[in-house]
Amino acid sequence: MLVVDTSAFISLSVGEVLDVFVTEFDVATTEAVLEELQRTAEYDDRHGKAATAVLDTADEFTIVAVAGDDFVTSRIDDGEASCVAAVREVDAAFLVTDDYRALPELRKLVSAEVALSPIVLRALVKRDALSEEEARVAFEAMAEGRDWLGAPIYRYARQILEDTSK
């Protein structure tokens, strides 16, 4: 099972791979993430549209009712903290997030792998659910739509994708 936070859901939606993602994987999230998505969906911009698309697919993933208050820090928000609690509750293999700054702290809190959403693209290629080209196009759409170009998250994710495609 993969537990997914708000930022990763938005990215996968912006990259237009959300449907294939929820079809290919056993996906879970939390009530706190759904609340964040509902707030984001109120905006009339690409992130609002992406959040709406995620909410429209909510029947395709598991909602875990957990409280993550104990895990909130200056870098880990309510949604991410609830995902930490969910990973522990369902013994998930992965926590998928795009909060690059929170990665080190999240990795200390769970035994699961903590990964950025572009890693999902690599997994979809390995499952033959996406071609290499489709994954590249999705990654670039995510990077542009999420304003990652030139940012540390872009360089980090690009390096990981390049390393895993060799």
N, C-alpha and C positions, 0 to 999 in steps of 0.2 A: 504494500500500500504506500502511496505517496501522499503526504500532507502538504497542502499548498496554501501559501499566504496571499494576501491581497495583491502585492506588487507582482508576484509571479503570474497570477491569474490575468492581471491587466496586460502584462507583456505577451503572454501566449495568445490572448485575444487580439491585441494589436498586430501580432505576427500572423494572424489568421490561421492558427493551428489548434485553436481551442477544441474544436469538434473532434479532430483526430486524436488529440491528447486524451480527452475524457472517454473516448471509445477504446483506446489502446491500453489504458492503465486503470487500476483501481485507485480512484482519487478520493481524498477526504479533505475537509476543511472544517472550520469552526463557525459558531454563531457570530463571534466577534468579527471574523473576516467577512461574513455576509453583511453585517452592519456597516463595515467600512465600504464594501462594494455598493451598498445602497446609497450611502452618502456621496460616493464618487459618481454614481449614475445620475445624480441630480445636476451635474455640470453638463453644459452643452459644448463639449469638446471631444477630442479623440479618446481621452481617458474615460469620460462619462459614457461614451458609446461602447467602449470596450467593457466597462463594468456592467452595463446593461446586458451585453452579450453573455457574460459569465452568469449573471443572475438568471438569464433565460435558459441556461443549461444546468441549473442547480439540481434538477431531478436526476442528473447523470452521475452525481457524486454523493458521498456520505457526509452528513453534517454531524460533527461530534460536539456534544454539549459538555464543555469543560471550562474551568476558570483558570486563567493564566496569570492572575495578579502577582503571584510570587516571583514571576520571571521578568516583570517589567523593569527596565533599566533606562538609562539615558539614551541607549542605542536600540533597545528592543521595545517596540510599542505594544499596545494591547493585542493587536491582531497576531503579531509574531509570537508574543508570549502565550497566547491561547494555542497557537500551533505547536509550541514546545510541549504544552500539556497534552495536546492531542496525540503527538508522536509517542509520548510515554504511555498514554491510555490505550492506544491501538497497536502499539509496538510496530510502528511504521518503519519501513526500510529507508525512506528518504523524507527530508523536509526540503521543499522547494521554495526559495525566496529570491527576490532580487534586491534585497536591502544589503548592498555590498558592505556598508559600514558595520552592520550587525553580524556578519558572517563569523568572525572569530568568537564572539560571545555565544552565538547560537551553537556553534560546534562544541563548545564546552558543556552545554546543557543537555545534549541528547546523544545517545549512542548511535543514532541513525546517521547516514550521510546527509550533509547539508549541501545543497547544490543550487546554482543559479539556473533560471529557466532555460537558457540556451543549451544546457546539458540535456534537457528533455528532447531538443531537436536531434541531437546525436543519437539518443535512444530510439527515437522514432525512425531514424534512418536504419539503425541496426535491426529494427523490427520490420523493415521494408514497408513502413507506413508512409514514409516520405522519401523522395529521392535526395541525393546530395544537393542538387540544384534547388529543389524546393526548400530544403533546410537552410541553404545559404540565403535565398530570397527572404525567407521568414526571419532569419536572424537580422538581416539588414533592415527589414521593415520594423522589427522590434527596436533596433538601435536608433533608427531615425524617429520613430513614433514615441519613443521613451526618452529622447534627448540624451542618449548615451554616447553619441559620436565624440570621440576625444576624451571621454571620461574613463576613470580607472576600471569601472565595470565592463566597459566595451573592450578595452585592451585585455583584461583578464579573461573574459568569456571567449574572445576571438582566439587567444592563445590556447585555451583548453580545447576549443573546437578544432583548431588546426592540429594540435597534438594527437587528438583521438581519431582524426581522419587518416593518419599515417599508417 
